Amino acid sequence: MCGLLTFISSTSEASKHREPIAEALECMHHRGPDETGLVLSGEDVVHAFKRLVTFDPEGSHQPLDYLDGRYVLTGNGDIYNHIELREELSREFGATFATNGDMEPVLAAYHYWGPQGVSRLRGMFAFVIWDRQEKVAFGARDFYGIKPMHYLQTTDGLYLASEKKALMPFSAAAKAGDAGVDGASLSHYLTLQYVPEPATLHKDIKRLECGESFTWSHQDGLSIRRYYRPRFRPTPVSEPDKLYKKIQDALRESVAMHLRCDVPVGAFLSSGIDSTAIVALAREHKPDILTFTVGYDVPGYSEIEVAQESAKWMNVTTIPTKITAQDMMDMFPRIIWHLDDPVADPSLVPLYFLNRTAAEHVTVVLSGEGSDEFFGGYGIYREPLSLRHLQALPNPLQRAIHAVSTIIPEGVRGKSYLERGTTPIEERYYGNARIFTEAEKSKLMKAYDPSVSYTQVTAKHYEDSAGWDDPTRMQYIDLYTWLRGDILVKADRISSAHSLMLRVPFLDTGVFEVAATIPRELKVTDDGIRKYALRRALEGVVPPQIVNRKKLGFPVPTRVWLKSVMYDWAADILTNSAAGELLDLPYAMRLLEAHKRGDADYSRKIWTVLAFCVWHAIYVEGSIDPRPEPAVSRFAR
């Protein structure tokens, strides 16, 4: 985890932008407090970088030169197979290296293999390479979107950054207040609880998508291409035990690769099978690995007790962190600032404190993100099985049943089942979070546009997955929506807030190659067991009580607290926010009052509006400034 900010001048006046770039870089100091680097490539490029050291502490300073300065790289992330890449490039081409770090092989791979060399990388990354000889830029983002890359095109040139906030001083939309907020992105946020890629809430700032690379030149401008697309290929299994062994072997090898580094490593440990598996496999190489867990003094919401039992079974130490409602309220603005765009996931707050505790002990931490998307872990993946009898009916009969379902009053038992069962999956499923309906958004949004639909986010991915079974298509949708829009944004921003490098061994191409072959019935069984193949593969690796334990899902007691200790805090935000130019905040206030009365559970809807209001106060109004105190790098170059 590091922070890059690169400016490529379209007018050959890069030096004029050096100081503004240096100033903007400092808002990402948390991403790389170990070193600051700022280099000019003539009048073409300003390369700026914040480094967090995980490999080669004494070398590998960035911006990083290669081949007598022909290439210059700024790169965020970790390349786990850098040792193997060095050996292959040396053997095949006679390549030589001046450092022991993980990013120099990226430069060599680009020089000898060209843009297609990015496909040989194994890790998480977002990087920019400038070829001083050809005056061409090349960059890429990793396969699944673990590391971020934002970009902004202006008449001055192309800006690229790890975090959007570093681009905002150069953005016309950011200076335009509410007029610069993208209405379609806001609409999608209110549906999904995050802004889907490649857009952001600011009209002129975009994101390079996962599995994409780009080139830039004076002649051709910016060109983006997809170099990787995950393809599920469920395959019938005659000997399940062989599949289970392949899964275990792939995970074991991935965890070993993810443990490579030159700094202390720990791991998160929850009550579920994913993080427990990571810890168990990491312990084979690092028996004294420290683990970290989080919880609350609210019955039914804490994972600490189960995590402690698992830690005892595995003979590792776990360090618990308990948080309160006051902790959440105090830190909420700081968290929103780190996110760049709001993500209305309450688990961000306990994750913030979990990461803070971990950063007091280690520099790198392993976590279990990606398992549900790869192996079929979400409860919603069982839905197609429960609806199959309705979907087997002739189309005319389905249409008739659907028409009847629309006139059944809300709250009547069976209405939802009939509606869902007679709605095509392309319209029914758009990810794990479904916050405001279109009817609700028409009341909430001041400029509601009915032509903006969530199907615009998922249509291409459904087209790409045509012919697959429904649960597998849902997995594929989640790879491009929920995973990279919510899960990985949380993972990157909240760990980087504490200068902590978070690694995710499940999100590995080697693991995916095995997971992609699992047939539907071994992901979600006919009797509703999820991640079945993974659970069988981990028998004997994780504690027996964890193998079939129901997923808790990192719950946060906001539903409870918004009725009591958080009510006045939430009401104050809704009452005083200037986001009323975009949202009907009295409508949101009525939801909060109804939630307090116990009419219904509106906590997720309320949290979604609260997150946007706080984001608006920070990035549009400028009425609050929750940034951490500025710090000075240990080294400056």
Phi, psi and omega per residue, in radians:
M1 nan 1.996 3.090
C2 -2.440 -3.129 3.116
G3 -2.272 2.166 3.112
L4 -1.997 2.567 3.029
L5 -2.477 1.973 -3.081
T6 -2.135 2.328 3.053
F7 -2.093 2.196 3.105
I8 -1.954 1.995 -3.043
S9 -1.350 2.309 3.061
S10 -1.556 -0.088 -3.093
T11 -2.117 0.224 -3.126
S12 0.940 0.827 3.108
E13 -2.340 0.763 -3.044
A14 -1.062 -0.653 -3.054
S15 -1.066 -0.494 3.110
K16 -1.129 -0.367 -3.066
H17 -1.783 0.029 -3.063
R18 -1.028 -0.878 -3.067
E19 -1.194 -0.775 3.059
P20 -1.032 -0.646 3.107
I21 -1.156 -0.774 3.128
A22 -1.034 -0.711 3.135
E23 -1.187 -0.757 -3.127
A24 -1.158 -0.556 -3.118
L25 -1.014 -0.573 -3.010
E26 -1.138 -0.350 3.100
C27 -1.233 -0.155 3.090
M28 -1.918 0.359 -3.099
H29 -1.000 -0.591 -3.128
H30 -1.076 -0.450 -3.119
R31 -1.289 -0.395 -3.093
G32 -2.774 1.368 -3.068
P33 -1.405 -0.063 -3.040
D34 -1.403 -0.639 -3.138
E35 -2.605 2.667 2.987
T36 -2.120 2.281 3.112
G37 -2.211 2.380 3.114
L38 -2.503 2.054 -3.044
V39 -2.371 2.482 3.014
L40 -1.763 2.368 2.936
S41 -1.790 1.477 -3.080
G42 1.002 -2.353 3.089
E43 -1.803 0.304 -3.086
D44 -1.683 -0.800 -2.953
V45 -2.430 2.495 2.894
V46 -1.909 2.088 3.108
H47 -1.835 2.103 3.128
A48 -2.229 2.517 -2.969
F49 -2.680 2.488 2.977
K50 -2.044 2.173 -3.006
R51 -1.919 2.303 2.888
L52 -1.892 2.109 -3.030
V53 -1.389 2.145 2.962
T54 -2.165 -0.470 3.074
F55 -2.221 2.582 2.938
D56 0.891 1.147 -3.064
P57 -0.986 -0.598 -3.067
E58 -1.502 -0.258 -3.124
G59 -2.233 -2.717 3.074
S60 0.973 0.611 3.095
H61 -1.180 2.509 3.095
Q62 -2.075 2.632 0.002
P63 -1.018 2.472 -2.985
L64 -1.907 2.210 3.125
D65 -1.582 2.730 3.036
Y66 -2.595 2.576 -3.130
L67 0.932 1.115 3.083
D68 0.951 0.605 3.044
G69 1.520 0.083 3.110
R70 -1.075 -0.739 -3.115
Y71 -1.934 2.531 3.038
V72 -2.281 2.295 -3.094
L73 -2.152 2.456 2.804
T74 -2.130 2.189 -3.031
G75 -2.446 2.360 -3.134
N76 -1.912 2.275 3.084
G77 2.180 -2.881 3.137
D78 -2.366 2.363 3.049
I79 -1.848 1.894 -2.994
Y80 -1.342 -0.461 -3.133
N81 -1.727 0.516 -3.100
H82 -1.138 -0.511 3.113
I83 -1.162 -0.823 3.126
E84 -1.124 -0.653 3.107
L85 -1.107 -0.758 3.113
R86 -0.999 -0.827 -3.107
E87 -1.098 -0.753 -3.116
E88 -1.176 -0.772 -3.124
L89 -1.173 -0.642 3.100
S90 -1.183 -0.747 -3.103
R91 -1.204 -0.727 -3.030
E92 -1.455 -0.631 -3.021
F93 -2.133 -0.101 -3.051
G94 1.298 0.406 -3.134
A95 -1.073 2.485 3.089
T96 -2.070 2.762 -3.049
F97 -2.374 2.502 -3.117
A98 -1.778 -0.127 -3.110
T99 -2.259 3.031 3.043
N100 -1.950 0.251 -3.060
G101 -1.527 -3.097 -3.028
D102 -1.656 -0.185 -3.056
M103 -1.656 -0.423 3.123
E104 -1.096 -0.658 3.052
P105 -1.076 -0.427 3.062
V106 -1.139 -0.750 3.092
L107 -1.115 -0.764 3.133
A108 -1.136 -0.694 3.118
A109 -1.071 -0.699 3.122
Y110 -1.179 -0.715 -3.113
H111 -1.141 -0.781 -3.025
Y112 -1.558 -0.555 -3.090
W113 -1.889 -0.188 -3.127
G114 1.341 -2.910 -3.099
P115 -0.974 -0.513 -3.120
Q116 -1.221 -0.189 3.102
G117 -1.084 -0.410 -3.137
V118 -1.072 -0.506 -3.132
S119 -1.184 -0.289 -3.120
R120 -1.564 -0.121 -3.118
L121 -1.344 2.531 3.089
R122 -2.208 1.904 -3.110
G123 2.770 -2.782 3.076
M124 -2.098 2.338 -3.000
F125 -2.866 2.699 2.889
A126 -2.623 2.099 -3.028
F127 -2.482 2.816 3.053
V128 -2.281 2.266 3.074
I129 -2.045 2.282 3.040
W130 -1.917 2.173 3.071
D131 -1.645 1.822 -3.075
R132 -1.153 -0.507 -3.115
Q133 -1.288 -0.857 -3.095
E134 -1.555 -0.194 -3.082
K135 0.967 0.895 3.128
V136 -2.279 2.424 3.052
A137 -1.821 2.508 3.031
F138 -2.374 2.448 3.100
G139 -2.668 2.930 -3.121
A140 -2.760 2.804 3.041
R141 -2.119 2.601 -2.990
D142 -1.108 3.007 -2.947
F143 -1.029 -0.666 -3.015
Y144 -2.007 -0.008 3.089
G145 1.499 0.565 -3.135
I146 -1.222 -0.711 3.127
K147 -1.865 2.460 -3.025
P148 -1.587 2.763 2.999
M149 -2.611 2.034 3.089
H150 -1.859 2.656 3.087
Y151 -2.510 2.709 -3.114
L152 -2.475 2.221 3.077
Q153 -1.863 2.227 3.083
T154 -2.294 3.121 3.086
T155 -1.158 -0.392 3.115
D156 -1.327 -0.567 -3.102
G157 2.704 -2.787 -3.081
L158 -1.895 2.220 3.062
Y159 -1.881 2.408 3.080
L160 -2.323 2.425 -3.087
A161 -2.681 2.680 3.092
S162 -1.208 -0.566 3.132
E163 -2.239 2.541 -3.066
K164 -1.117 -0.598 -3.076
K165 -1.023 -0.476 3.123
A166 -1.262 -0.325 3.130
L167 -1.653 -0.261 -3.006
M168 -1.121 -0.541 3.065
P169 -1.087 -0.315 -3.093
F170 -1.864 0.041 -3.030
S171 -1.691 2.205 3.064
A172 -1.167 -0.642 -3.137
A173 -1.127 -0.680 -3.130
A174 -1.138 -0.468 3.140
K175 -1.536 -0.108 -3.043
A176 -1.670 0.090 3.120
G177 1.116 -2.436 -3.125
D178 -1.031 -0.527 -3.135
A179 -1.151 -0.364 3.140
G180 -1.583 -0.063 3.128
V181 -1.413 2.237 -3.093
D182 -1.339 2.060 -3.062
G183 -1.119 -0.684 3.137
A184 -1.148 -0.723 3.126
S185 -1.136 -0.677 3.089
L186 -1.120 -0.725 3.122
S187 -1.085 -0.785 3.116
H188 -1.122 -0.691 3.106
Y189 -1.027 -0.759 -3.110
L190 -1.188 -0.388 3.048
T191 -1.482 -0.792 -2.903
L192 -1.775 -0.265 -3.056
Q193 1.291 0.200 3.000
Y194 -2.684 2.876 3.086
V195 -1.613 2.075 -3.091
P196 -1.267 2.530 3.084
E197 -1.184 2.652 0.151
P198 -1.611 0.056 -3.053
A199 -1.358 2.939 2.904
T200 -2.309 3.141 3.107
L201 -1.274 -0.258 3.052
H202 -1.710 2.315 -2.942
K203 -1.040 -0.586 -3.007
D204 -1.784 0.000 3.121
I205 -1.861 2.198 -3.084
K206 -2.100 3.048 3.077
R207 -2.172 2.377 2.922
L208 -1.162 2.352 -3.074
E209 -1.480 2.848 3.080
C210 -1.025 2.507 3.115
G211 1.215 0.323 3.121
E212 -1.992 2.636 2.994
S213 -2.223 2.907 3.141
F214 -2.472 2.743 2.930
T215 -2.239 2.657 3.090
W216 -2.481 2.373 3.015
S217 -2.557 2.822 3.100
H218 -1.050 -0.641 -3.075
Q219 -1.304 -0.743 -2.969
D220 -1.886 -0.154 -3.117
G221 1.212 -2.605 -3.070
L222 -1.609 2.292 3.088
S223 -2.307 2.241 -3.089
I224 -2.032 2.376 3.106
R225 -2.381 2.687 3.074
R226 -1.610 2.173 3.116
Y227 -1.810 -0.227 -3.116
Y228 -2.547 2.339 3.013
R229 -2.404 2.082 -3.134
P230 -1.161 2.332 -3.125
R231 -2.129 1.946 3.004
F232 -1.267 2.446 -3.138
R233 -2.493 1.196 -3.118
P234 -0.891 2.278 -3.034
T235 -2.208 2.293 3.111
P236 -0.966 2.503 -3.080
V237 -2.100 2.132 3.090
S238 -1.661 -0.445 3.131
E239 -2.240 1.503 -3.068
P240 -0.985 -0.596 -3.096
D241 -1.047 -0.593 3.098
K242 -1.169 -0.670 3.077
L243 -1.119 -0.780 -3.122
Y244 -1.069 -0.662 3.108
K245 -1.162 -0.682 3.101
K246 -1.079 -0.712 3.119
I247 -1.089 -0.849 -3.121
Q248 -1.089 -0.751 -3.138
D249 -1.093 -0.737 -3.133
A250 -1.126 -0.737 3.112
L251 -1.165 -0.749 -3.141
R252 -1.055 -0.755 -3.136
E253 -1.197 -0.671 3.131
S254 -1.148 -0.785 3.118
V255 -1.053 -0.728 3.109
A256 -1.040 -0.745 3.110
M257 -1.130 -0.689 -3.097
H258 -1.270 -0.236 3.077
L259 -1.458 -0.157 -3.141
R260 -1.167 2.106 3.009
C261 -3.118 3.026 -3.092
D262 -1.968 0.380 -3.116
V263 -2.400 2.920 -3.124
P264 -1.099 2.480 -3.095
V265 -2.157 2.400 3.016
G266 -2.285 -2.916 -3.128
A267 -2.677 2.587 3.005
F268 -1.416 2.571 -3.138
L269 -2.418 2.029 3.097
S270 -1.922 -2.803 3.139
S271 -1.600 -0.011 -3.023
G272 -1.723 3.069 -3.048
I273 -1.307 -0.505 -3.012
D274 -1.174 -1.012 -3.124
S275 -1.171 -0.578 3.117
T276 -1.107 -0.707 3.099
A277 -1.103 -0.745 3.130
I278 -1.050 -0.790 -3.130
V279 -1.121 -0.792 -3.112
A280 -1.050 -0.733 -3.137
L281 -1.308 -0.602 3.096
A282 -1.169 -0.604 -3.115
R283 -1.098 -0.425 3.102
E284 -1.092 -0.486 -3.142
H285 -1.810 -0.492 -3.062
K286 -2.361 1.430 -3.037
P287 -1.048 -0.450 -3.083
D288 -1.685 0.353 -3.071
I289 -1.027 2.309 3.067
L290 -1.436 2.469 3.092
T291 -2.167 2.796 -3.022
F292 -2.406 2.421 3.130
T293 -2.465 2.890 -3.049
V294 -2.446 2.667 3.114
G295 -2.932 -2.934 -3.050
Y296 -2.495 2.863 3.016
D297 -1.604 0.905 3.101
V298 -2.230 2.072 -3.087
P299 -0.957 2.347 3.077
G300 1.510 -0.016 -3.076
Y301 -2.068 -0.126 -3.043
S302 -1.772 2.446 3.109
E303 -1.802 0.012 -2.989
I304 -1.089 -0.796 -3.040
E305 -1.096 -0.802 -3.138
V306 -1.163 -0.701 3.116
A307 -1.081 -0.664 3.125
Q308 -1.165 -0.649 3.080
E309 -1.106 -0.760 3.127
S310 -1.125 -0.718 3.132
A311 -1.078 -0.689 3.115
K312 -1.134 -0.727 3.131
W313 -1.087 -0.660 -3.109
M314 -1.556 -0.068 3.137
N315 1.045 0.826 3.044
V316 -2.188 2.802 3.115
T317 -1.584 2.341 3.034
T318 -2.103 2.393 -3.113
I319 -1.899 1.949 -3.084
P320 -1.499 2.673 3.031
T321 -2.281 2.167 3.066
K322 -1.877 2.389 3.138
I323 -2.154 2.817 -3.106
T324 -2.079 2.999 3.057
A325 -1.063 -0.637 3.133
Q326 -1.132 -0.677 3.067
D327 -1.008 -0.760 -3.122
M328 -1.104 -0.797 -3.113
M329 -1.158 -0.712 -3.115
D330 -1.124 -0.685 -2.993
M331 -1.688 -0.127 -3.062
F332 -0.962 -0.835 3.128
P333 -1.071 -0.685 3.125
R334 -1.084 -0.717 -3.134
I335 -1.126 -0.779 3.120
I336 -1.070 -0.673 3.094
W337 -1.052 -0.763 -3.130
H338 -1.140 -0.523 -3.042
L339 -1.262 -0.418 -3.026
D340 1.324 -1.048 2.978
D341 -2.004 2.572 -3.085
P342 -1.158 2.502 2.940
V343 -2.193 2.012 -2.982
A344 -1.542 0.932 -3.141
D345 -1.946 1.905 -3.082
P346 -1.022 -0.403 -3.132
S347 -1.137 -0.221 3.061
L348 -0.982 -0.634 -3.038
V349 -1.244 -0.901 3.045
P350 -1.072 -0.589 3.071
L351 -1.065 -0.634 3.118
Y352 -1.029 -0.828 -3.111
F353 -1.267 -0.599 3.067
L354 -1.065 -0.810 3.134
N355 -1.153 -0.642 3.128
R356 -1.078 -0.753 3.103
T357 -1.122 -0.793 -3.131
A358 -1.040 -0.701 -3.092
A359 -1.155 -0.299 3.080
E360 -1.303 -0.248 -3.034
H361 -2.125 -0.543 -3.032
V362 -2.409 2.939 3.068
T363 -1.844 -0.489 3.139
V364 -2.131 2.440 3.113
V365 -2.374 2.407 3.103
L366 -1.626 2.542 -3.112
S367 -2.522 2.900 -2.954
G368 -1.761 0.291 3.137
E369 -1.031 2.542 3.049
G370 1.753 -0.311 -3.109
S371 -1.090 -0.748 -3.095
D372 -1.134 -0.703 3.139
E373 -1.232 -0.627 -3.120
F374 -1.356 -0.672 -2.960
F375 -1.954 0.019 3.063
G376 1.458 0.973 -2.995
G377 -1.738 -0.229 -3.052
Y378 -1.441 2.500 -3.130
G379 -1.033 -0.549 -3.101
I380 -1.132 -0.359 3.139
Y381 -1.179 -0.232 3.075
R382 -1.427 -0.247 -3.039
E383 -0.991 -0.812 3.141
P384 -0.993 -0.558 3.129
L385 -1.214 -0.666 -3.138
S386 -1.278 -0.371 -3.092
L387 -1.738 -0.013 -2.946
R388 -1.114 -0.522 -3.131
H389 -1.186 -0.701 3.079
L390 -1.177 -0.723 -3.065
Q391 -1.274 -0.239 3.084
A392 -1.437 -0.175 -3.140
L393 -1.242 2.708 3.074
P394 -1.012 2.590 -3.082
N395 -0.980 -0.757 3.128
P396 -1.030 -0.678 3.140
L397 -1.219 -0.662 3.081
Q398 -1.064 -0.737 -3.122
R399 -1.127 -0.662 3.138
A400 -1.156 -0.758 3.128
I401 -1.117 -0.687 3.133
H402 -1.110 -0.708 3.115
A403 -1.076 -0.715 3.115
V404 -1.143 -0.691 -3.094
S405 -1.090 -0.546 -3.095
T406 -1.234 -0.370 -3.121
I407 -1.752 -0.074 3.045
I408 -1.246 2.300 -3.116
P409 -1.035 2.603 3.083
E410 -1.038 2.486 3.096
G411 1.589 -0.215 3.130
V412 -1.319 2.303 -3.107
R413 -1.028 2.280 3.105
G414 1.712 -0.280 -3.124
K415 -1.031 -0.874 -3.103
S416 -1.097 -0.720 -3.131
Y417 -1.057 -0.775 -3.132
L418 -1.181 -0.698 3.128
E419 -1.117 -0.861 -3.086
R420 -1.171 -0.697 -3.082
G421 -1.215 -0.302 -3.140
T422 -1.992 0.295 3.078
T423 -1.948 2.236 3.129
P424 -1.006 2.582 -3.095
I425 -1.026 -0.560 -3.137
E426 -1.082 -0.460 3.092
E427 -1.735 -0.414 -3.016
R428 -1.465 -0.668 -3.005
Y429 -1.993 2.191 3.103
Y430 -2.429 0.430 3.067
G431 2.142 3.075 -3.012
N432 -1.313 -0.438 -3.121
A433 -1.850 2.248 3.092
R434 -2.354 1.685 -2.953
I435 -1.609 -1.428 -3.131
F436 -1.685 2.358 3.023
T437 -1.305 2.955 3.105
E438 -1.083 -0.690 3.126
A439 -1.104 -0.699 3.128
E440 -1.219 -0.672 3.121
K441 -1.150 -0.554 3.116
S442 -1.119 -0.422 3.072
K443 -1.536 -0.607 -3.035
L444 -1.419 -0.721 -3.048
M445 -1.492 2.296 3.126
K446 -1.204 -0.513 -3.139
A447 -2.170 0.969 -3.123
Y448 -1.100 2.328 -3.136
D449 -2.084 1.853 -3.091
P450 -1.144 -0.258 3.134
S451 -1.346 -0.226 3.108
V452 -1.554 2.048 -3.064
S453 -2.271 2.609 3.077
Y454 -1.074 -0.395 3.120
T455 -1.135 -0.370 3.064
Q456 -1.174 -0.479 3.136
V457 -1.338 -0.628 -2.985
T458 -1.820 -0.230 -2.984
A459 -0.960 -0.819 -3.099
K460 -1.109 -0.652 -3.098
H461 -1.276 -0.584 3.031
Y462 -1.196 -0.644 3.085
E463 -1.084 -0.746 -3.127
D464 -1.176 -0.441 -3.058
S465 -1.835 0.286 -3.139
A466 -0.986 2.357 3.106
G467 1.677 -0.247 3.092
W468 -1.390 2.812 3.048
D469 -1.202 2.752 -3.002
D470 -1.075 -0.798 3.111
P471 -1.052 -0.628 3.118
T472 -1.206 -0.654 3.068
R473 -1.117 -0.632 3.096
M474 -1.137 -0.705 3.040
Q475 -1.013 -0.789 -3.107
Y476 -1.109 -0.749 3.085
I477 -1.024 -0.754 -3.102
D478 -1.165 -0.537 3.075
L479 -1.054 -0.607 -3.073
Y480 -1.715 -0.106 -3.115
T481 -2.143 -1.427 -3.019
W482 -1.057 -0.783 -3.084
L483 -1.071 -0.961 -3.053
R484 -1.455 -0.344 -3.114
G485 -1.523 -0.566 -3.091
D486 -2.040 -1.120 -2.974
I487 -1.006 -0.864 -3.039
L488 -1.417 -0.438 2.998
V489 -1.133 -0.798 3.068
K490 -0.998 -0.853 -3.062
A491 -1.044 -0.798 -3.095
D492 -1.265 -0.901 -3.009
R493 -1.217 -0.681 -3.061
I494 -1.335 -0.605 3.040
S495 -1.218 -0.749 -3.117
S496 -1.158 -0.444 3.092
A497 -1.028 -0.431 -3.113
H498 -1.995 0.337 -3.139
S499 0.937 0.795 -3.117
L500 -2.079 2.335 3.109
M501 -1.632 1.984 3.137
L502 -1.712 2.233 -3.128
R503 -2.038 2.548 -3.002
V504 -2.215 1.550 -3.043
P505 -1.086 -0.448 3.083
F506 -1.135 -0.591 -3.085
L507 -1.506 1.200 -3.082
D508 -2.269 2.426 -3.103
T509 -1.083 -0.572 3.098
G510 -1.161 -0.681 3.085
V511 -1.182 -0.731 -3.121
F512 -1.103 -0.666 -3.108
E513 -1.025 -0.549 3.073
V514 -1.450 -0.819 -3.109
A515 -1.039 -0.593 -3.098
A516 -1.099 -0.377 -3.073
T517 -1.590 -0.158 -3.042
I518 -1.163 2.214 3.112
P519 -1.240 2.759 -3.063
R520 -0.917 -0.775 -3.033
E521 -1.185 -0.228 3.065
L522 -1.806 0.022 2.977
K523 -1.751 -1.000 3.069
V524 -2.132 1.913 -3.064
T525 -1.327 2.885 -3.128
D526 -1.071 -0.452 3.096
D527 -1.699 0.263 2.927
G528 1.604 0.127 3.096
I529 -1.317 2.232 -3.119
R530 -1.724 2.695 -3.123
K531 0.920 0.710 -3.025
Y532 -1.034 -0.868 -3.098
A533 -1.090 -0.716 3.118
L534 -1.097 -0.742 3.137
R535 -1.073 -0.750 3.122
R536 -1.159 -0.648 -3.126
A537 -1.152 -0.465 -3.049
L538 -1.730 0.087 3.047
E539 -1.095 2.242 -3.086
G540 1.586 -0.269 3.103
V541 -1.659 -0.779 3.137
V542 -1.828 2.845 3.133
P543 -0.988 2.484 -3.093
P544 -0.979 -0.610 -3.100
Q545 -1.248 -0.217 -3.126
I546 -1.640 -0.476 -2.996
V547 -0.924 -0.807 -3.092
N548 -1.986 0.350 -3.120
R549 -1.235 2.423 3.114
K550 -1.120 2.417 -3.125
K551 -1.157 2.208 3.093
L552 -1.499 -0.624 2.992
G553 1.375 0.532 3.056
F554 0.918 0.982 -3.079
P555 -1.245 2.631 3.110
V556 -2.228 2.326 -3.039
P557 -1.391 0.676 3.103
T558 -1.113 -0.564 3.105
R559 -1.001 -0.704 3.137
V560 -1.310 -0.833 -3.008
W561 -1.232 -0.543 3.125
L562 -1.185 -0.285 3.060
K563 -1.485 -0.272 -2.994
S564 -2.316 -1.693 -2.966
V565 -1.159 -0.417 -3.126
M566 -1.688 -0.066 -3.026
Y567 -1.089 -0.890 -3.098
D568 -1.103 -0.683 3.109
W569 -1.064 -0.826 -3.139
A570 -1.146 -0.730 3.139
A571 -1.093 -0.662 3.127
D572 -1.128 -0.725 3.107
I573 -1.086 -0.827 -3.097
L574 -1.174 -0.601 -3.092
T575 -1.293 -0.610 -3.005
N576 -1.824 -0.039 -3.109
S577 -1.233 2.479 3.020
A578 -1.514 0.087 3.097
A579 -1.253 0.013 3.085
G580 -1.088 -0.243 3.031
E581 -1.207 -0.421 -3.088
L582 -1.921 -0.556 -3.075
L583 -2.186 2.602 3.050
D584 -1.433 1.597 -3.052
L585 -1.243 -0.529 2.999
P586 -1.034 -0.597 3.057
Y587 -1.082 -0.776 3.110
A588 -1.131 -0.638 3.118
M589 -1.116 -0.640 3.101
R590 -1.153 -0.598 3.056
L591 -1.117 -0.730 3.134
L592 -1.101 -0.749 3.131
E593 -1.132 -0.712 3.125
A594 -1.151 -0.644 3.104
H595 -1.132 -0.740 3.138
K596 -1.108 -0.662 3.122
R597 -1.218 -0.361 -3.098
G598 1.583 0.292 3.121
D599 -1.074 -0.695 3.139
A600 -2.885 2.930 3.091
D601 -1.567 1.738 3.121
Y602 -1.820 0.299 -2.991
S603 -1.069 -0.690 -3.119
R604 -1.208 -0.679 3.104
K605 -1.130 -0.768 -3.137
I606 -1.101 -0.791 -3.131
W607 -1.071 -0.639 3.126
T608 -1.093 -0.748 3.108
V609 -1.225 -0.720 3.127
L610 -1.042 -0.767 -3.138
A611 -1.078 -0.708 3.125
F612 -1.179 -0.716 -3.133
C613 -1.073 -0.741 3.124
V614 -1.190 -0.706 3.056
W615 -1.020 -0.773 -3.129
H616 -1.073 -0.718 3.133
A617 -1.117 -0.607 -3.119
I618 -1.400 -0.899 -2.925
Y619 -1.752 -0.204 3.102
V620 -2.009 -0.990 -3.137
E621 -1.271 -0.667 -3.014
G622 1.240 0.420 -3.075
S623 -1.465 -0.303 3.028
I624 -2.321 2.599 -3.114
D625 -2.301 1.612 -3.078
P626 -1.628 0.293 -3.081
R627 -1.092 2.577 3.041
P628 -1.164 2.814 3.113
E629 -1.075 2.390 3.125
P630 -1.101 2.530 -3.134
A631 -2.214 2.892 -3.125
V632 -1.898 2.365 3.120
S633 -1.099 2.617 3.081
R634 -1.183 -0.500 3.129
F635 -2.337 2.563 3.045
A636 -2.297 2.468 -3.112
R637 -2.196 nan nan
